[in-house]
Amino acid sequence: MYSYLKLSVLVAALLFLVSCGGNNNDWAQYTSGDGGFSVLMPANPVKSEKIEVTAFGKQKVHFITWRPSTFSIDKFKLIQVSYTDCPARFAGDSVMTDFMLDSSINMRKKDFTDKDFVAETITLNGYPGKSFILDNGGNTVIVKQCITNNRRYDLVIVAKNGQGTTPEVGKFFNSFQALK
């Protein structure tokens, strides 16, 4: 009788843990009319906003964030898109765009490390951008930023080490599109 009770408790606990981590592998197209973009990311992200100091001054930054459930054993710890308005004078001039991307990516690096390193110049699906990859205490942080349509977009994945090259990483970054 005692072993039957132990087995029942163990099975119930396992079922509870499995159910708490549900839907972490469900990806969906997220479209933000206000943000002017679409991207594939895990289902049910959370929207938030806060006032922050950006490369353009103090502004409202909008966040679309997915985190795994507390009980989930997942390869990702964070998948996020944020955006803020970019004054037209920075978006229309390639020298100013590059300068603002440098400033913005350098500010973003400070969120993850005190180390100084060079960010890479990229095009993110045709948009001028900057990026960096950082091994940060058991996590791999991948940040890609771009400026288009008078907005600065910041795409971030924080993954457990060894997970930074999974197909989902490419799916997330490669699916980003600014809406016209």
N, CA and C atoms as an extended XYZ file, in Angstrom:
540
Properties=species:S:1:pos:R:3:atomname:S:1:resname:S:1:resid:I:1 pbc="F F F"
N         0.818       -1.195        0.000 N   MET     1
C         0.000        0.000        0.000 CA  MET     1
C         0.863        1.260        0.000 C   MET     1
N         1.919        1.251        0.836 N   TYR     2
C         2.787        2.419        0.950 CA  TYR     2
C         3.499        2.705       -0.372 C   TYR     2
N         3.975        1.659       -1.092 N   SER     3
C         4.661        1.877       -2.366 CA  SER     3
C         3.685        2.359       -3.443 C   SER     3
N         2.434        1.911       -3.381 N   TYR     4
C         1.423        2.389       -4.320 CA  TYR     4
C         1.189        3.889       -4.122 C   TYR     4
N         1.165        4.336       -2.875 N   LEU     5
C         0.969        5.747       -2.570 CA  LEU     5
C         2.162        6.568       -3.066 C   LEU     5
N         3.381        6.054       -2.846 N   LYS     6
C         4.578        6.748       -3.315 CA  LYS     6
C         4.565        6.860       -4.836 C   LYS     6
N         4.193        5.800       -5.529 N   LEU     7
C         4.138        5.794       -6.982 CA  LEU     7
C         3.083        6.794       -7.477 C   LEU     7
N         1.943        6.835       -6.823 N   SER     8
C         0.884        7.768       -7.217 CA  SER     8
C         1.337        9.215       -7.050 C   SER     8
N         2.015        9.517       -5.954 N   VAL     9
C         2.508       10.881       -5.715 CA  VAL     9
C         3.557       11.248       -6.756 C   VAL     9
N         4.442       10.317       -7.087 N   LEU    10
C         5.479       10.569       -8.085 CA  LEU    10
C         4.865       10.840       -9.458 C   LEU    10
N         3.911       10.029       -9.865 N   VAL    11
C         3.249       10.223      -11.154 CA  VAL    11
C         2.510       11.564      -11.178 C   VAL    11
N         1.819       11.905      -10.109 N   ALA    12
C         1.099       13.183      -10.044 CA  ALA    12
C         2.074       14.358      -10.139 C   ALA    12
N         3.204       14.264       -9.465 N   ALA    13
C         4.198       15.341       -9.511 CA  ALA    13
C         4.771       15.494      -10.914 C   ALA    13
N         5.050       14.381      -11.582 N   LEU    14
C         5.576       14.452      -12.946 CA  LEU    14
C         4.547       15.057      -13.897 C   LEU    14
N         3.302       14.663      -13.770 N   LEU    15
C         2.256       15.234      -14.615 CA  LEU    15
C         2.115       16.733      -14.374 C   LEU    15
N         2.234       17.157      -13.119 N   PHE    16
C         2.157       18.575      -12.797 CA  PHE    16
C         3.299       19.346      -13.458 C   PHE    16
N         4.510       18.835      -13.349 N   LEU    17
C         5.660       19.517      -13.939 CA  LEU    17
C         5.568       19.591      -15.456 C   LEU    17
N         5.119       18.518      -16.082 N   VAL    18
C         4.976       18.518      -17.534 CA  VAL    18
C         3.911       19.522      -17.961 C   VAL    18
N         2.798       19.578      -17.238 N   SER    19
C         1.725       20.503      -17.614 CA  SER    19
C         2.133       21.952      -17.389 C   SER    19
N         2.975       22.246      -16.416 N   CYS    20
C         3.408       23.627      -16.161 CA  CYS    20
C         4.312       24.152      -17.259 C   CYS    20
N         5.002       23.294      -17.929 N   GLY    21
C         5.915       23.745      -18.977 CA  GLY    21
C         5.293       23.706      -20.349 C   GLY    21
N         4.001       23.570      -20.439 N   GLY    22
C         3.334       23.394      -21.727 CA  GLY    22
C         3.450       24.581      -22.664 C   GLY    22
N         3.359       24.285      -23.941 N   ASN    23
C         3.336       25.262      -25.025 CA  ASN    23
C         4.621       26.040      -25.208 C   ASN    23
N         5.718       25.596      -24.621 N   ASN    24
C         6.975       26.305      -24.813 CA  ASN    24
C         7.543       26.076      -26.203 C   ASN    24
N         7.065       25.069      -26.896 N   ASN    25
C         7.573       24.796      -28.236 CA  ASN    25
C         6.618       25.279      -29.323 C   ASN    25
N         5.501       25.898      -28.939 N   ASP    26
C         4.544       26.414      -29.908 CA  ASP    26
C         4.981       27.800      -30.358 C   ASP    26
N         5.276       27.918      -31.643 N   TRP    27
C         5.677       29.196      -32.203 CA  TRP    27
C         4.540       29.715      -33.064 C   TRP    27
N         4.429       31.041      -33.132 N   ALA    28
C         3.373       31.655      -33.921 CA  ALA    28
C         3.874       32.984      -34.483 C   ALA    28
N         3.223       33.421      -35.527 N   GLN    29
C         3.524       34.733      -36.103 CA  GLN    29
C         2.969       35.796      -35.166 C   GLN    29
N         3.823       36.679      -34.705 N   TYR    30
C         3.385       37.802      -33.882 CA  TYR    30
C         3.445       39.049      -34.759 C   TYR    30
N         2.331       39.755      -34.867 N   THR    31
C         2.280       40.980      -35.659 CA  THR    31
C         1.876       42.118      -34.754 C   THR    31
N         2.674       43.177      -34.792 N   SER    32
C         2.386       44.370      -34.006 CA  SER    32
C         2.058       45.510      -34.956 C   SER    32
N         0.785       45.874      -35.012 N   GLY    33
C         0.391       47.014      -35.838 CA  GLY    33
C         0.987       48.303      -35.303 C   GLY    33
N         0.953       48.474      -33.979 N   ASP    34
C         1.535       49.670      -33.366 CA  ASP    34
C         3.044       49.722      -33.571 C   ASP    34
N         3.692       48.561      -33.459 N   GLY    35
C         5.146       48.498      -33.605 CA  GLY    35
C         5.608       48.431      -35.045 C   GLY    35
N         4.705       48.076      -35.942 N   GLY    36
C         5.044       48.035      -37.355 CA  GLY    36
C         5.966       46.903      -37.738 C   GLY    36
N         5.762       45.721      -37.149 N   PHE    37
C         6.618       44.582      -37.488 CA  PHE    37
C         5.861       43.278      -37.291 C   PHE    37
N         6.440       42.218      -37.855 N   SER    38
C         5.979       40.860      -37.586 CA  SER    38
C         7.211       39.990      -37.385 C   SER    38
N         7.040       38.922      -36.606 N   VAL    39
C         8.147       38.020      -36.301 CA  VAL    39
C         7.567       36.699      -35.803 C   VAL    39
N         8.269       35.612      -36.048 N   LEU    40
C         7.903       34.316      -35.469 CA  LEU    40
C         8.557       34.217      -34.097 C   LEU    40
N         7.759       33.885      -33.093 N   MET    41
C         8.305       33.704      -31.750 CA  MET    41
C         7.393       32.764      -30.971 C   MET    41
N         7.849       32.287      -29.811 N   PRO    42
C         6.973       31.410      -29.037 CA  PRO    42
C         5.639       32.084      -28.751 C   PRO    42
N         4.604       31.268      -28.689 N   ALA    43
C         3.248       31.774      -28.486 CA  ALA    43
C         3.101       32.452      -27.129 C   ALA    43
N         2.167       33.353      -27.060 N   ASN    44
C         1.760       34.036      -25.834 CA  ASN    44
C         2.836       34.923      -25.211 C   ASN    44
N         3.470       35.791      -25.999 N   PRO    45
C         4.413       36.729      -25.386 CA  PRO    45
C         3.652       37.792      -24.585 C   PRO    45
N         4.372       38.490      -23.735 N   VAL    46
C         3.791       39.526      -22.888 CA  VAL    46
C         4.248       40.892      -23.394 C   VAL    46
N         3.303       41.826      -23.518 N   LYS    47
C         3.626       43.192      -23.938 CA  LYS    47
C         3.813       44.059      -22.698 C   LYS    47
N         4.824       44.951      -22.769 N   SER    48
C         5.039       45.920      -21.698 CA  SER    48
C         5.741       47.134      -22.287 C   SER    48
N         5.841       48.165      -21.506 N   GLU    49
C         6.565       49.360      -21.942 CA  GLU    49
C         7.093       50.078      -20.718 C   GLU    49
N         8.193       50.800      -20.925 N   LYS    50
C         8.730       51.625      -19.860 CA  LYS    50
C         9.571       52.738      -20.468 C   LYS    50
N         9.759       53.773      -19.697 N   ILE    51
C        10.577       54.907      -20.121 CA  ILE    51
C        12.031       54.558      -19.813 C   ILE    51
N        12.888       54.674      -20.822 N   GLU    52
C        14.311       54.372      -20.664 CA  GLU    52
C        15.135       55.426      -21.378 C   GLU    52
N        16.390       55.531      -20.994 N   VAL    53
C        17.333       56.365      -21.719 CA  VAL    53
C        17.815       55.542      -22.909 C   VAL    53
N        17.610       56.072      -24.111 N   THR    54
C        18.031       55.399      -25.335 CA  THR    54
C        19.079       56.255      -26.024 C   THR    54
N        19.577       55.779      -27.137 N   ALA    55
C        20.532       56.555      -27.925 CA  ALA    55
C        19.892       57.838      -28.450 C   ALA    55
N        18.567       57.901      -28.455 N   PHE    56
C        17.841       59.073      -28.938 CA  PHE    56
C        17.356       59.958      -27.797 C   PHE    56
N        17.751       59.646      -26.574 N   GLY    57
C        17.287       60.382      -25.399 CA  GLY    57
C        16.300       59.540      -24.606 C   GLY    57
N        15.612       60.160      -23.667 N   LYS    58
C        14.650       59.457      -22.820 CA  LYS    58
C        13.383       59.213      -23.633 C   LYS    58
N        13.003       57.929      -23.767 N   GLN    59
C        11.857       57.564      -24.603 CA  GLN    59
C        11.098       56.387      -24.011 C   GLN    59
N         9.869       56.215      -24.499 N   LYS    60
C         9.085       55.029      -24.170 CA  LYS    60
C         9.579       53.890      -25.054 C   LYS    60
N         9.954       52.782      -24.422 N   VAL    61
C        10.388       51.593      -25.145 CA  VAL    61
C         9.304       50.528      -24.965 C   VAL    61
N         8.909       49.911      -26.063 N   HIS    62
C         7.868       48.878      -26.066 CA  HIS    62
C         8.550       47.515      -26.151 C   HIS    62
N         8.124       46.568      -25.301 N   PHE    63
C         8.718       45.236      -25.241 CA  PHE    63
C         7.666       44.178      -25.529 C   PHE    63
N         8.047       43.189      -26.325 N   ILE    64
C         7.250       41.996      -26.530 CA  ILE    64
C         8.166       40.857      -26.093 C   ILE    64
N         7.832       40.213      -24.979 N   THR    65
C         8.751       39.304      -24.304 CA  THR    65
C         8.116       37.941      -24.081 C   THR    65
N         8.888       36.912      -24.367 N   TRP    66
C         8.499       35.545      -24.013 CA  TRP    66
C         9.556       34.982      -23.078 C   TRP    66
N         9.104       34.377      -21.995 N   ARG    67
C         9.971       33.636      -21.063 CA  ARG    67
C         9.304       32.287      -20.810 C   ARG    67
N        10.112       31.249      -20.591 N   PRO    68
C         9.501       29.956      -20.280 CA  PRO    68
C         8.836       29.994      -18.913 C   PRO    68
N         7.915       29.073      -18.698 N   SER    69
C         7.279       29.000      -17.386 CA  SER    69
C         8.324       28.636      -16.336 C   SER    69
N         8.010       28.911      -15.098 N   THR    70
C         8.941       28.686      -13.992 CA  THR    70
C         9.404       27.245      -13.919 C   THR    70
N         8.528       26.304      -14.179 N   PHE    71
C         8.861       24.894      -14.028 CA  PHE    71
C         9.414       24.265      -15.304 C   PHE    71
N         9.496       25.043      -16.350 N   SER    72
C         9.912       24.517      -17.641 CA  SER    72
C        11.416       24.316      -17.702 C   SER    72
N        11.808       23.239      -18.320 N   ILE    73
C        13.210       23.023      -18.647 CA  ILE    73
C        13.296       23.304      -20.133 C   ILE    73
N        13.767       24.484      -20.471 N   ASP    74
C        13.736       24.934      -21.845 CA  ASP    74
C        15.124       25.392      -22.257 C   ASP    74
N        15.363       25.427      -23.563 N   LYS    75
C        16.669       25.874      -24.051 CA  LYS    75
C        16.782       27.381      -24.085 C   LYS    75
N        15.650       28.101      -24.037 N   PHE    76
C        15.666       29.555      -24.072 CA  PHE    76
C        15.210       30.132      -22.742 C   PHE    76
N        15.852       31.207      -22.323 N   LYS    77
C        15.456       31.910      -21.114 CA  LYS    77
C        14.699       33.190      -21.430 C   LYS    77
N        14.915       33.725      -22.643 N   LEU    78
C        14.258       34.960      -23.037 CA  LEU    78
C        14.285       35.084      -24.550 C   LEU    78
N        13.164       35.476      -25.114 N   ILE    79
C        13.074       35.866      -26.521 CA  ILE    79
C        12.276       37.165      -26.509 C   ILE    79
N        12.865       38.224      -27.100 N   GLN    80
C        12.250       39.536      -26.954 CA  GLN    80
C        12.481       40.406      -28.183 C   GLN    80
N        11.464       41.188      -28.506 N   VAL    81
C        11.579       42.265      -29.490 CA  VAL    81
C        11.198       43.534      -28.751 C   VAL    81
N        12.009       44.563      -28.902 N   SER    82
C        11.617       45.866      -28.376 CA  SER    82
C        11.775       46.884      -29.492 C   SER    82
N        11.056       47.976      -29.353 N   TYR    83
C        11.156       49.017      -30.360 CA  TYR    83
C        10.910       50.371      -29.722 C   TYR    83
N        11.483       51.372      -30.346 N   THR    84
C        11.278       52.750      -29.941 CA  THR    84
C        11.334       53.625      -31.183 C   THR    84
N        10.726       54.772      -31.093 N   ASP    85
C        10.740       55.682      -32.228 CA  ASP    85
C        12.140       56.234      -32.455 C   ASP    85
N        12.434       56.466      -33.697 N   CYS    86
C        13.723       56.989      -34.123 CA  CYS    86
C        13.462       58.276      -34.896 C   CYS    86
N        14.010       59.405      -34.440 N   PRO    87
C        13.777       60.641      -35.189 CA  PRO    87
C        14.170       60.496      -36.653 C   PRO    87
N        13.368       61.072      -37.529 N   ALA    88
C        13.549       60.911      -38.976 CA  ALA    88
C        14.942       61.313      -39.448 C   ALA    88
N        15.556       62.289      -38.809 N   ARG    89
C        16.883       62.735      -39.255 CA  ARG    89
C        17.931       61.632      -39.102 C   ARG    89
N        17.705       60.666      -38.185 N   PHE    90
C        18.654       59.570      -38.004 CA  PHE    90
C        18.387       58.439      -38.973 C   PHE    90
N        17.141       58.254      -39.337 N   ALA    91
C        16.781       57.141      -40.203 CA  ALA    91
C        17.033       57.442      -41.674 C   ALA    91
N        17.090       58.699      -42.045 N   GLY    92
C        17.221       59.055      -43.448 CA  GLY    92
C        18.641       59.226      -43.942 C   GLY    92
N        19.610       59.284      -43.047 N   ASP    93
C        21.001       59.528      -43.401 CA  ASP    93
C        21.837       58.322      -42.966 C   ASP    93
N        22.548       57.687      -43.893 N   SER    94
C        23.276       56.448      -43.575 CA  SER    94
C        24.380       56.667      -42.538 C   SER    94
N        25.037       57.825      -42.552 N   VAL    95
C        26.081       58.103      -41.553 CA  VAL    95
C        25.450       58.243      -40.174 C   VAL    95
N        24.343       58.967      -40.087 N   MET    96
C        23.651       59.130      -38.804 CA  MET    96
C        23.053       57.807      -38.326 C   MET    96
N        22.515       57.023      -39.257 N   THR    97
C        21.971       55.713      -38.889 CA  THR    97
C        23.058       54.846      -38.281 C   THR    97
N        24.223       54.816      -38.922 N   ASP    98
C        25.335       54.012      -38.421 CA  ASP    98
C        25.788       54.509      -37.045 C   ASP    98
N        25.880       55.819      -36.879 N   PHE    99
C        26.272       56.396      -35.598 CA  PHE    99
C        25.279       56.018      -34.498 C   PHE    99
N        23.993       56.122      -34.801 N   MET   100
C        22.968       55.806      -33.804 CA  MET   100
C        22.926       54.311      -33.487 C   MET   100
N        23.156       53.480      -34.495 N   LEU   101
C        23.220       52.039      -34.232 CA  LEU   101
C        24.408       51.711      -33.340 C   LEU   101
N        25.567       52.345      -33.591 N   ASP   102
C        26.728       52.137      -32.715 CA  ASP   102
C        26.413       52.535      -31.283 C   ASP   102
N        25.808       53.701      -31.110 N   SER   103
C        25.453       54.173      -29.770 CA  SER   103
C        24.456       53.241      -29.104 C   SER   103
N        23.460       52.829      -29.851 N   SER   104
C        22.410       51.979      -29.305 CA  SER   104
C        22.928       50.598      -28.917 C   SER   104
N        23.737       49.989      -29.782 N   ILE   105
C        24.241       48.641      -29.473 CA  ILE   105
C        25.220       48.694      -28.302 C   ILE   105
N        25.993       49.776      -28.192 N   ASN   106
C        26.907       49.914      -27.055 CA  ASN   106
C        26.146       50.055      -25.746 C   ASN   106
N        25.031       50.764      -25.767 N   MET   107
C        24.190       50.853      -24.567 CA  MET   107
C        23.626       49.482      -24.219 C   MET   107
N        23.231       48.726      -25.235 N   ARG   108
C        22.633       47.404      -25.009 CA  ARG   108
C        23.656       46.418      -24.446 C   ARG   108
N        24.909       46.504      -24.897 N   LYS   109
C        25.958       45.613      -24.379 CA  LYS   109
C        26.094       45.763      -22.873 C   LYS   109
N        25.930       46.983      -22.372 N   LYS   110
C        26.072       47.244      -20.937 CA  LYS   110
C        24.982       46.571      -20.112 C   LYS   110
N        23.880       46.181      -20.743 N   ASP   111
C        22.840       45.437      -20.030 CA  ASP   111
C        23.295       44.030      -19.667 C   ASP   111
N        24.319       43.530      -20.373 N   PHE   112
C        24.737       42.144      -20.201 CA  PHE   112
C        26.156       41.971      -19.668 C   PHE   112
N        27.035       42.976      -19.841 N   THR   113
C        28.426       42.809      -19.428 CA  THR   113
C        29.122       44.163      -19.302 C   THR   113
N        30.208       44.163      -18.553 N   ASP   114
C        31.068       45.347      -18.465 CA  ASP   114
C        32.212       45.257      -19.461 C   ASP   114
N        32.357       44.107      -20.110 N   LYS   115
C        33.436       43.912      -21.082 CA  LYS   115
C        33.209       44.809      -22.296 C   LYS   115
N        34.312       45.271      -22.868 N   ASP   116
C        34.220       46.069      -24.079 CA  ASP   116
C        34.602       45.182      -25.256 C   ASP   116
N        33.771       45.126      -26.243 N   PHE   117
C        34.039       44.347      -27.442 CA  PHE   117
C        33.324       44.998      -28.609 C   PHE   117
N        33.737       44.661      -29.795 N   VAL   118
C        33.205       45.294      -30.995 CA  VAL   118
C        31.956       44.547      -31.470 C   VAL   118
N        30.925       45.303      -31.766 N   ALA   119
C        29.719       44.735      -32.354 CA  ALA   119
C        29.925       44.626      -33.861 C   ALA   119
N        29.201       43.731      -34.457 N   GLU   120
C        29.317       43.479      -35.897 CA  GLU   120
C        28.273       44.295      -36.660 C   GLU   120
N        28.669       44.832      -37.804 N   THR   121
C        27.731       45.499      -38.700 CA  THR   121
C        27.024       44.428      -39.516 C   THR   121
N        25.703       44.508      -39.563 N   ILE   122
C        24.904       43.498      -40.267 CA  ILE   122
C        23.813       44.177      -41.084 C   ILE   122
N        23.143       43.398      -41.876 N   THR   123
C        21.840       43.780      -42.388 CA  THR   123
C        20.887       42.721      -41.845 C   THR   123
N        19.847       43.162      -41.205 N   LEU   124
C        18.850       42.262      -40.639 CA  LEU   124
C        17.682       42.232      -41.603 C   LEU   124
N        17.670       41.218      -42.439 N   ASN   125
C        16.621       41.051      -43.448 CA  ASN   125
C        16.471       42.295      -44.323 C   ASN   125
N        17.620       42.876      -44.674 N   GLY   126
C        17.644       44.029      -45.564 CA  GLY   126
C        17.723       45.374      -44.862 C   GLY   126
N        17.624       45.402      -43.532 N   TYR   127
C        17.664       46.641      -42.780 CA  TYR   127
C        19.054       46.828      -42.173 C   TYR   127
N        19.605       48.059      -42.202 N   PRO   128
C        20.936       48.275      -41.617 CA  PRO   128
C        20.900       48.010      -40.121 C   PRO   128
N        21.938       47.310      -39.622 N   GLY   129
C        21.920       46.968      -38.214 CA  GLY   129
C        23.278       46.674      -37.618 C   GLY   129
N        23.245       46.319      -36.350 N   LYS   130
C        24.418       45.916      -35.560 CA  LYS   130
C        24.009       44.698      -34.753 C   LYS   130
N        24.999       43.879      -34.390 N   SER   131
C        24.696       42.707      -33.574 CA  SER   131
C        25.890       42.321      -32.726 C   SER   131
N        25.608       41.514      -31.712 N   PHE   132
C        26.682       40.885      -30.946 CA  PHE   132
C        26.180       39.572      -30.373 C   PHE   132
N        27.145       38.696      -30.119 N   ILE   133
C        26.898       37.424      -29.446 CA  ILE   133
C        27.843       37.386      -28.265 C   ILE   133
N        27.325       37.018      -27.107 N   LEU   134
C        28.101       37.056      -25.874 CA  LEU   134
C        27.865       35.787      -25.075 C   LEU   134
N        28.955       35.157      -24.636 N   ASP   135
C        28.855       34.056      -23.685 CA  ASP   135
C        28.857       34.703      -22.313 C   ASP   135
N        27.741       34.582      -21.609 N   ASN   136
C        27.567       35.329      -20.372 CA  ASN   136
C        27.139       34.409      -19.235 C   ASN   136
N        28.116       33.800      -18.567 N   GLY   137
C        27.828       33.012      -17.375 CA  GLY   137
C        26.860       31.870      -17.565 C   GLY   137
N        27.124       30.990      -18.508 N   GLY   138
C        26.251       29.851      -18.745 CA  GLY   138
C        25.150       30.126      -19.750 C   GLY   138
N        25.046       31.345      -20.214 N   ASN   139
C        24.045       31.721      -21.207 CA  ASN   139
C        24.725       32.285      -22.441 C   ASN   139
N        24.074       32.131      -23.562 N   THR   140
C        24.492       32.788      -24.793 CA  THR   140
C        23.473       33.886      -25.068 C   THR   140
N        23.971       35.113      -25.207 N   VAL   141
C        23.119       36.264      -25.483 CA  VAL   141
C        23.359       36.682      -26.931 C   VAL   141
N        22.288       36.769      -27.700 N   ILE   142
C        22.366       37.218      -29.095 CA  ILE   142
C        21.465       38.434      -29.231 C   ILE   142
N        22.061       39.555      -29.657 N   VAL   143
C        21.312       40.796      -29.833 CA  VAL   143
C        21.519       41.288      -31.255 C   VAL   143
N        20.425       41.611      -31.918 N   LYS   144
C        20.481       42.215      -33.252 CA  LYS   144
C        19.574       43.429      -33.241 C   LYS   144
N        20.105       44.550      -33.739 N   GLN   145
C        19.338       45.779      -33.815 CA  GLN   145
C        19.311       46.279      -35.245 C   GLN   145
N        18.241       46.965      -35.591 N   CYS   146
C        18.176       47.617      -36.893 CA  CYS   146
C        17.330       48.870      -36.780 C   CYS   146
N        17.500       49.737      -37.753 N   ILE   147
C        16.691       50.945      -37.848 CA  ILE   147
C        16.011       50.942      -39.204 C   ILE   147
N        14.685       51.066      -39.175 N   THR   148
C        13.902       51.169      -40.398 CA  THR   148
C        12.559       51.796      -40.061 C   THR   148
N        11.946       52.449      -41.033 N   ASN   149
C        10.622       53.061      -40.856 CA  ASN   149
C        10.552       53.953      -39.609 C   ASN   149
N        11.641       54.687      -39.363 N   ASN   150
C        11.714       55.597      -38.213 CA  ASN   150
C        11.545       54.903      -36.862 C   ASN   150
N        12.021       53.649      -36.789 N   ARG   151
C        12.024       52.912      -35.524 CA  ARG   151
C        13.336       52.160      -35.375 C   ARG   151
N        13.749       52.034      -34.115 N   ARG   152
C        14.889       51.175      -33.799 CA  ARG   152
C        14.302       49.910      -33.186 C   ARG   152
N        14.622       48.775      -33.795 N   TYR   153
C        14.164       47.476      -33.315 CA  TYR   153
C        15.340       46.748      -32.676 C   TYR   153
N        15.058       46.066      -31.585 N   ASP   154
C        16.068       45.337      -30.833 CA  ASP   154
C        15.536       43.919      -30.623 C   ASP   154
N        16.196       42.924      -31.221 N   LEU   155
C        15.775       41.529      -31.096 CA  LEU   155
C        16.799       40.804      -30.236 C   LEU   155
N        16.327       40.077      -29.224 N   VAL   156
C        17.222       39.440      -28.258 CA  VAL   156
C        16.797       37.998      -28.007 C   VAL   156
N        17.796       37.132      -27.951 N   ILE   157
C        17.600       35.766      -27.454 CA  ILE   157
C        18.636       35.519      -26.381 C   ILE   157
N        18.192       35.023      -25.237 N   VAL   158
C        19.091       34.526      -24.202 CA  VAL   158
C        18.816       33.034      -24.122 C   VAL   158
N        19.841       32.249      -24.457 N   ALA   159
C        19.692       30.788      -24.505 CA  ALA   159
C        20.698       30.145      -23.563 C   ALA   159
N        20.379       28.965      -23.124 N   LYS   160
C        21.366       28.202      -22.364 CA  LYS   160
C        22.545       27.929      -23.288 C   LYS   160
N        23.751       27.905      -22.720 N   ASN   161
C        24.934       27.650      -23.552 CA  ASN   161
C        24.743       26.392      -24.380 C   ASN   161
N        25.196       26.462      -25.622 N   GLY   162
C        25.068       25.347      -26.546 CA  GLY   162
C        23.775       25.376      -27.341 C   GLY   162
N        22.884       26.309      -27.033 N   GLN   163
C        21.592       26.377      -27.725 CA  GLN   163
C        21.510       27.554      -28.701 C   GLN   163
N        22.591       28.325      -28.836 N   GLY   164
C        22.570       29.528      -29.648 CA  GLY   164
C        22.513       29.291      -31.145 C   GLY   164
N        22.678       28.049      -31.578 N   THR   165
C        22.636       27.761      -33.015 CA  THR   165
C        21.479       26.849      -33.391 C   THR   165
N        20.487       26.738      -32.526 N   THR   166
C        19.348       25.877      -32.825 CA  THR   166
C        18.503       26.500      -33.943 C   THR   166
N        17.706       25.696      -34.632 N   PRO   167
C        16.873       26.221      -35.728 CA  PRO   167
C        15.931       27.343      -35.295 C   PRO   167
N        15.484       27.320      -34.031 N   GLU   168
C        14.574       28.355      -33.564 CA  GLU   168
C        15.230       29.737      -33.574 C   GLU   168
N        16.530       29.798      -33.317 N   VAL   169
C        17.239       31.080      -33.326 CA  VAL   169
C        17.156       31.694      -34.720 C   VAL   169
N        17.458       30.901      -35.730 N   GLY   170
C        17.351       31.387      -37.105 CA  GLY   170
C        15.930       31.739      -37.477 C   GLY   170
N        14.982       30.927      -37.019 N   LYS   171
C        13.566       31.179      -37.317 CA  LYS   171
C        13.160       32.551      -36.776 C   LYS   171
N        13.573       32.859      -35.560 N   PHE   172
C        13.226       34.132      -34.935 CA  PHE   172
C        13.828       35.315      -35.701 C   PHE   172
N        15.145       35.313      -35.851 N   PHE   173
C        15.806       36.457      -36.489 CA  PHE   173
C        15.455       36.581      -37.974 C   PHE   173
N        15.391       35.466      -38.674 N   ASN   174
C        15.127       35.519      -40.124 CA  ASN   174
C        13.685       35.887      -40.465 C   ASN   174
N        12.789       35.737      -39.519 N   SER   175
C        11.385       36.032      -39.803 CA  SER   175
C        11.021       37.498      -39.571 C   SER   175
N        11.892       38.257      -38.928 N   PHE   176
C        11.561       39.651      -38.615 CA  PHE   176
C        11.354       40.452      -39.894 C   PHE   176
N        10.227       41.161      -39.942 N   GLN   177
C         9.914       42.037      -41.075 CA  GLN   177
C         9.240       43.302      -40.560 C   GLN   177
N         9.732       44.435      -41.033 N   ALA   178
C         9.056       45.702      -40.749 CA  ALA   178
C         7.870       45.812      -41.707 C   ALA   178
N         6.763       46.269      -41.203 N   LEU   179
C         5.560       46.438      -42.020 CA  LEU   179
C         5.580       47.822      -42.641 C   LEU   179
N         5.136       47.922      -43.838 N   LYS   180
C         5.120       49.220      -44.530 CA  LYS   180
C         3.882       49.982      -44.191 C   LYS   180
